[in-house]
Amino acid sequence: MSNRPNVKWFLTNLKTPMPLKEKIFKLFKNNLIKIFTLKNCCGHLGEPGC
């Protein structure tokens, strides 16, 4: 498995069953973690945005 971000994984993680408000919050939170740590993964595998 590569360390590069994958659009397929991103879209699959958005399909997780949870309220829209929580999904959007996790999407932004996890992407901010990736930006500030300069990594391809936020550490929360399976959550939106990771």
N, C-alpha and C positions, 0 to 999 in steps of 0.2 A: 504494500500500500504506500502511495506517495504522500509527501507532506504538503502537497499543493492543495489549495482550496478546490472543491469540486461542486459545480452547480447542482448536480444530481443530489448530492447529500444535503445541500442547502434547501432545495425544494422538498425533499423527503422530510426533513426536520420541521418544515412549516405545516405539514399535514398532521402533526401530533394533536391528539384530542385534548384541548384545553380552551378556556375562554379567550376570546379575541384580545381583550385588554391585557391579559397575562402573556399571551403569545407575543404581542407587540413590545411589551416591556422587556421580555427576555431577549427578543431580537436585538433591540438597541443595547441592552446591557452587555450581551455576549460580544457584539461587534465592538463596543467600546473597550472591552477587556483585550480583544485581539489587537486593536489599534495601539493602546497604551503599552502593551507588552511586546509589540512587534512580532507576534507569533501568528501562525495559521490556525491555531486552535485555542479556544477560550478555556478548555478544561471541563466543559459541561457537555459531553458527547450526547447527542440525541435531542438536545434542546434547540429551539429555533435560533438561528444565527450562528450556530457552531458547525 
